[in-house]
Amino acid sequence: MAKVERFAFHVPSLEELAGVLQKGLKENFADAQVSVVNCPDLTQEPFNFPAKGICGKPRIADVGGVPYLIPLVQKDKVYDLNTVAKDIELPGAFILGAGAASSRILGVNAELIPIVQTKVEKQPAVNGSYVAQINPADKGCLLEKYSSKYTDCEFGLLANLYASEGQPGKVIEVKANGRTGELNFVSCLRQILEKHYGEKPVGMGGTFVIQKGKAKIHVMPPEFSACPLNTDEDVNNWLKFFEMKAPLICQPVIVSRDPGFDLRLEHTHCFSHHGEGGHYHQDTSPDSVQYLGYFLPAELLFRIDRPAETHLVGRD
């Protein structure tokens, strides 16, 4: 059994959070509008999720970690989203986020974009996840619906997950257009929270769409590195980077500050309906970029199978 640690986040009201984000985003975007709205039906375009919303007992899980991938891979680190749902005390949870695919299942290393309504009693899991890998034919990005080939809910090495009951409800809507600052959208949100809430960690997750523009995205290569990856430069030389075009549907998991659990503070994967997806770094078209997101603060953090030996390489 993987060790599970639990922590209660500071949970501001949605109205307060909207005000804090509105003020902070204005420093990084030409136009930013933040409001409290009813969550749109996420079973509809462009999301096509297996759950209607991101509300109901919101929580964040940080599973495994980068130290299981680098400097050298530990392939025995495999997990299951249905088990995670039980570990976070929410069987049947709707889970979104960013992680690594199970090389045991795929036979190669790849990015996982988890979108899963986990199983509960007699209801089987509904797996709407995507997997992004390097296409062996042309070395481009190959994005596939996970369920088109696989029936499990397994993942490997690491994942940052936002989980809820998948219910409709009130959420924070963020519209941000025209990036004027250096920070990417997710880093900007996280640093606003850290600056305002300081010693009180706030967690947040949900989904956002890059509606216009292009973005820098990486996809891990199919082969794990045989040489130890000891620096961020080593990692970046190993990863495959692409410029991908909107619309991109992204799943961010954000924690304002680490309360001592060796967390990855932000991690965002994205998919599209035009065959592109992977790990989001930054938009590459600051003048024309348009973001539209729906977020909710998490009540609880669960740290699952924290690596005993750790480092800070490869965390962005």
Backbone torsions as a table, in degrees:
resi	resn	phi	psi	omega
1	MET	NA	130.6	176.8
2	ALA	-71.8	141.6	178.4
3	LYS	-70.1	134.3	179.5
4	VAL	-118.5	122.7	176.7
5	GLU	-110.2	149.2	-171.5
6	ARG	-130.5	143.0	-178.1
7	PHE	-148.0	140.9	178.2
8	ALA	-96.4	121.9	177.5
9	PHE	-71.8	158.6	162.7
10	HIS	-74.1	129.9	-176.6
11	VAL	-119.4	97.6	176.8
12	PRO	-72.1	159.7	174.6
13	SER	-66.8	156.4	-179.0
14	LEU	-62.9	-38.1	180.0
15	GLU	-63.6	-44.0	179.1
16	GLU	-63.8	-46.0	-178.2
17	LEU	-61.9	-41.6	178.8
18	ALA	-59.9	-42.3	178.9
19	GLY	-64.4	-42.3	179.4
20	VAL	-63.2	-45.1	-178.3
21	LEU	-68.7	-40.6	179.6
22	GLN	-56.8	-48.8	-177.7
23	LYS	-63.1	-45.0	-176.9
24	GLY	-70.2	-39.0	-177.7
25	LEU	-64.8	-29.3	-179.8
26	LYS	-60.8	-22.1	179.8
27	GLU	-81.8	-12.2	-175.0
28	ASN	-123.2	-11.3	-178.7
29	PHE	-135.0	146.1	-180.0
30	ALA	-63.8	-35.8	-179.2
31	ASP	-139.6	128.7	178.5
32	ALA	-143.2	130.0	178.2
33	GLN	-128.8	121.9	179.4
34	VAL	-123.1	129.0	-178.5
35	SER	-147.4	163.5	175.4
36	VAL	-94.8	122.9	-176.0
37	VAL	-136.0	170.8	169.3
38	ASN	-75.5	135.0	179.3
39	CYS	-59.8	130.3	176.1
40	PRO	-65.1	161.3	178.5
41	ASP	-71.8	106.4	-173.7
42	LEU	-79.0	-0.9	172.7
43	THR	-79.2	-9.9	-178.2
44	GLN	-93.6	170.5	174.9
45	GLU	-58.9	147.7	-1.5
46	PRO	-88.3	2.4	-171.9
47	PHE	-78.1	-54.0	-176.5
48	ASN	56.9	39.1	179.9
49	PHE	-76.5	160.0	176.9
50	PRO	-80.2	0.8	177.6
51	ALA	-130.9	153.6	-175.0
52	LYS	-76.0	-29.3	-174.3
53	GLY	-149.0	-172.0	-178.9
54	ILE	-121.0	20.9	-175.0
55	CYS	-103.3	162.4	177.8
56	GLY	99.6	104.8	178.0
57	LYS	51.3	51.8	-176.0
58	PRO	-65.7	135.5	-179.8
59	ARG	-150.7	161.9	-179.1
60	ILE	-120.9	138.2	174.3
61	ALA	-121.1	130.5	172.5
62	ASP	-111.9	108.9	-171.8
63	VAL	-108.7	132.7	179.4
64	GLY	61.5	-135.9	178.0
65	GLY	163.3	167.2	-179.7
66	VAL	-54.7	-34.7	179.0
67	PRO	-60.6	-15.5	174.7
68	TYR	-83.1	-11.2	178.3
69	LEU	-102.2	-43.0	-178.9
70	ILE	-134.7	151.2	8.9
71	PRO	-67.3	-31.1	176.9
72	LEU	-131.9	145.7	-173.2
73	VAL	-70.0	145.6	171.8
74	GLN	-115.2	88.3	-170.4
75	LYS	-65.2	-16.3	-179.3
76	ASP	-74.8	-7.1	-179.5
77	LYS	-83.3	92.9	178.2
78	VAL	-126.6	147.3	-174.5
79	TYR	-137.4	170.5	178.8
80	ASP	-134.3	132.5	-177.1
81	LEU	-64.3	-29.2	176.3
82	ASN	-68.4	-36.2	176.2
83	THR	-70.1	-40.3	176.8
84	VAL	-57.9	-42.9	179.9
85	ALA	-57.1	-39.2	177.1
86	LYS	-71.5	-40.6	-179.7
87	ASP	-60.3	-33.0	-178.9
88	ILE	-94.4	15.2	174.2
89	GLU	61.6	37.4	178.9
90	LEU	-146.4	64.8	178.4
91	PRO	-56.3	138.0	-177.5
92	GLY	85.0	8.3	-178.6
93	ALA	-58.3	148.8	169.0
94	PHE	-93.1	122.1	-171.7
95	ILE	-118.5	131.3	174.1
96	LEU	-124.9	157.7	173.1
97	GLY	157.8	-146.8	-174.1
98	ALA	-143.9	133.4	180.0
99	GLY	-162.8	-174.1	176.3
100	ALA	-103.9	138.6	176.6
101	ALA	-68.7	160.2	177.5
102	SER	-80.3	114.6	178.9
103	SER	-68.3	-20.9	177.1
104	ARG	-64.8	-37.0	-179.8
105	ILE	-83.5	-47.5	-173.8
106	LEU	-80.8	-26.4	-174.6
107	GLY	85.0	-8.1	177.8
108	VAL	-139.9	168.7	174.3
109	ASN	-83.2	140.8	-177.9
110	ALA	-162.6	164.5	176.8
111	GLU	-86.9	135.6	175.2
112	LEU	-109.1	132.3	173.8
113	ILE	-110.2	88.5	-173.0
114	PRO	-73.6	129.8	175.8
115	ILE	-143.6	89.2	-168.9
116	VAL	-134.9	129.1	165.8
117	GLN	-89.8	107.0	-172.4
118	THR	-72.2	162.9	-174.5
119	LYS	-74.8	150.3	176.1
120	VAL	-145.9	125.9	-178.5
121	GLU	44.4	-109.5	-174.4
122	LYS	-93.1	-0.7	-179.4
123	GLN	-96.3	121.3	178.8
124	PRO	-71.3	162.0	177.6
125	ALA	-65.6	148.3	172.0
126	VAL	-112.3	110.7	-174.3
127	ASN	-100.4	106.8	177.1
128	GLY	-102.9	17.4	-175.3
129	SER	-67.3	161.0	171.4
130	TYR	-121.1	156.6	173.8
131	VAL	-128.4	132.9	178.8
132	ALA	-113.5	125.0	178.4
133	GLN	-138.0	171.6	176.8
134	ILE	-80.1	125.6	179.9
135	ASN	-70.7	118.2	-178.5
136	PRO	-61.3	-24.6	-176.4
137	ALA	-71.9	-48.0	-173.1
138	ASP	-127.9	6.9	178.9
139	LYS	64.1	14.7	174.2
140	GLY	-87.7	-167.7	177.8
141	CYS	-87.4	133.0	173.7
142	LEU	-115.8	110.6	-179.6
143	LEU	-107.2	126.0	-179.0
144	GLU	-133.7	150.1	172.0
145	LYS	-70.1	127.2	-174.9
146	TYR	-58.0	-42.2	-174.8
147	SER	-70.7	-9.1	177.4
148	SER	-70.6	-18.7	-178.8
149	LYS	-127.7	-25.4	-170.5
150	TYR	-129.1	154.2	-176.4
151	THR	-113.9	-2.5	-175.3
152	ASP	-93.1	179.2	174.3
153	CYS	-125.4	37.2	-176.2
154	GLU	-84.5	152.7	168.7
155	PHE	-146.5	170.3	-175.1
156	GLY	-126.7	154.6	164.5
157	LEU	68.9	-55.4	-172.0
158	LEU	-162.9	150.6	170.7
159	ALA	-161.7	146.8	171.5
160	ASN	-118.0	119.4	-166.9
161	LEU	-127.8	139.9	171.4
162	TYR	-110.0	125.4	-176.5
163	ALA	-125.3	146.7	176.7
164	SER	-154.9	-178.2	175.5
165	GLU	-78.1	-4.8	178.6
166	GLY	72.5	27.9	-175.5
167	GLN	-93.5	157.2	168.1
168	PRO	-67.7	166.4	179.0
169	GLY	156.8	-173.7	-179.9
170	LYS	-77.6	135.4	178.5
171	VAL	-138.9	171.8	175.6
172	ILE	-96.5	122.8	176.2
173	GLU	-98.2	129.0	179.6
174	VAL	-120.3	123.3	172.1
175	LYS	-115.5	125.6	179.8
176	ALA	-139.7	125.1	-177.0
177	ASN	-128.3	143.2	174.7
178	GLY	68.2	88.3	-178.1
179	ARG	-76.8	124.3	-179.6
180	THR	-106.2	-18.0	-178.4
181	GLY	-101.8	-179.2	-177.7
182	GLU	-83.5	-27.2	-171.9
183	LEU	-73.1	144.8	171.4
184	ASN	-73.0	169.3	-173.7
185	PHE	-57.4	-45.4	-176.2
186	VAL	-70.8	-44.9	178.0
187	SER	-60.7	-38.3	178.4
188	CYS	-61.1	-48.5	178.1
189	LEU	-59.0	-46.3	-177.4
190	ARG	-63.6	-44.2	-177.3
191	GLN	-70.0	-29.7	173.6
192	ILE	-61.7	-45.3	-179.9
193	LEU	-64.3	-44.0	-178.5
194	GLU	-63.4	-43.5	-178.4
195	LYS	-63.8	-41.4	-174.8
196	HIS	-80.1	-42.3	-172.3
197	TYR	-97.2	-12.1	172.1
198	GLY	53.1	-116.4	-174.6
199	GLU	-72.5	-8.0	-179.7
200	LYS	-98.1	102.0	-177.6
201	PRO	-64.1	133.5	175.8
202	VAL	-118.0	132.8	176.7
203	GLY	-109.6	148.8	-178.1
204	MET	-152.0	143.8	177.2
205	GLY	-151.6	-179.7	-179.3
206	GLY	148.8	-136.2	-179.4
207	THR	-151.4	148.5	172.7
208	PHE	-142.2	157.6	-180.0
209	VAL	-117.1	129.0	166.3
210	ILE	-82.7	103.3	-171.1
211	GLN	-82.4	-32.1	178.3
212	LYS	-139.4	151.0	177.0
213	GLY	104.8	-165.5	-179.8
214	LYS	-134.1	162.8	-177.1
215	ALA	-142.7	150.7	174.0
216	LYS	-85.4	121.2	-174.6
217	ILE	-131.3	140.0	172.6
218	HIS	-111.2	154.5	171.5
219	VAL	-129.5	130.3	178.9
220	MET	-67.4	146.1	177.4
221	PRO	-68.5	159.1	-176.7
222	PRO	-66.5	-28.3	-179.6
223	GLU	-99.2	131.1	172.3
224	PHE	-66.6	149.7	-177.3
225	SER	-68.0	129.6	176.9
226	ALA	-79.4	-26.7	176.4
227	CYS	-93.4	141.8	178.7
228	PRO	-59.7	134.5	175.1
229	LEU	-96.0	103.0	-170.4
230	ASN	-102.6	-13.3	-178.5
231	THR	-134.9	164.3	175.7
232	ASP	-60.4	-33.5	177.9
233	GLU	-64.2	-42.9	176.2
234	ASP	-57.3	-45.0	-177.5
235	VAL	-63.8	-46.3	-178.8
236	ASN	-65.5	-31.7	176.3
237	ASN	-71.1	-26.4	-179.0
238	TRP	-83.1	-38.3	-179.4
239	LEU	-68.4	157.5	176.0
240	LYS	-108.6	121.7	-176.5
241	PHE	-104.4	143.8	-179.6
242	PHE	-137.0	156.2	166.1
243	GLU	-102.8	120.6	-176.2
244	MET	-117.5	152.6	-172.4
245	LYS	-102.8	153.2	175.6
246	ALA	-68.0	159.5	-2.6
247	PRO	-80.9	136.9	176.9
248	LEU	-120.2	129.3	-179.5
249	ILE	-100.5	121.0	-168.3
250	CYS	-116.9	147.5	179.3
251	GLN	-119.2	94.8	-178.1
252	PRO	-90.6	145.7	169.8
253	VAL	-127.2	122.9	-170.2
254	ILE	-129.1	132.7	170.6
255	VAL	-127.6	126.9	-172.7
256	SER	-64.9	-38.3	-176.5
257	ARG	-154.6	142.6	-178.6
258	ASP	-80.1	115.5	178.2
259	PRO	-81.9	19.8	174.6
260	GLY	107.2	28.2	-178.6
261	PHE	-116.4	14.3	-178.5
262	ASP	54.7	56.1	-176.1
263	LEU	-87.8	155.6	162.7
264	ARG	-90.3	116.8	-168.1
265	LEU	-75.9	-23.7	175.5
266	GLU	-151.5	141.3	-178.2
267	HIS	-159.2	124.4	-174.3
268	THR	-137.1	123.8	172.2
269	HIS	-113.4	155.0	-178.3
270	CYS	-138.8	158.5	174.4
271	PHE	-135.0	174.4	177.7
272	SER	-147.9	176.2	174.9
273	HIS	-102.8	11.9	177.2
274	HIS	-121.2	20.5	169.6
275	GLY	89.1	14.4	178.6
276	GLU	-121.0	148.4	177.9
277	GLY	175.9	171.4	-179.8
278	GLY	151.1	-145.7	-175.5
279	HIS	-97.5	119.4	-176.7
280	TYR	-75.8	131.2	174.3
281	HIS	-110.8	-51.9	-171.9
282	GLN	-172.0	148.1	170.3
283	ASP	-73.0	148.9	-178.6
284	THR	-109.7	7.2	-179.5
285	SER	-130.7	66.8	-171.6
286	PRO	-55.5	-36.5	-176.2
287	ASP	-67.7	-36.8	-173.7
288	SER	-103.6	-5.5	-172.7
289	VAL	-65.9	142.1	175.2
290	GLN	-132.2	125.8	177.0
291	TYR	-111.9	140.7	171.9
292	LEU	-136.5	118.1	-175.0
293	GLY	-133.5	157.9	176.6
294	TYR	-129.2	122.9	-171.4
295	PHE	-133.5	159.2	174.0
296	LEU	-144.9	138.2	175.1
297	PRO	-71.5	140.2	179.8
298	ALA	-86.0	148.8	178.5
299	GLU	-88.1	-36.6	-173.3
300	LEU	-131.9	150.7	172.2
301	LEU	-114.9	135.2	172.4
302	PHE	-121.5	124.3	178.0
303	ARG	-105.2	114.3	-173.4
304	ILE	-111.9	125.1	176.4
305	ASP	55.1	53.8	178.1
306	ARG	-62.7	131.4	179.0
307	PRO	-61.9	135.6	179.3
308	ALA	-71.6	-39.9	177.1
309	GLU	-105.1	127.0	-172.0
310	THR	-134.1	172.8	178.0
311	HIS	-163.4	175.1	-177.4
312	LEU	-111.4	13.6	180.0
313	VAL	-76.6	141.5	172.0
314	GLY	72.3	29.5	-176.3
315	ARG	-93.9	-5.8	-179.0
316	ASP	-97.0	NA	NA
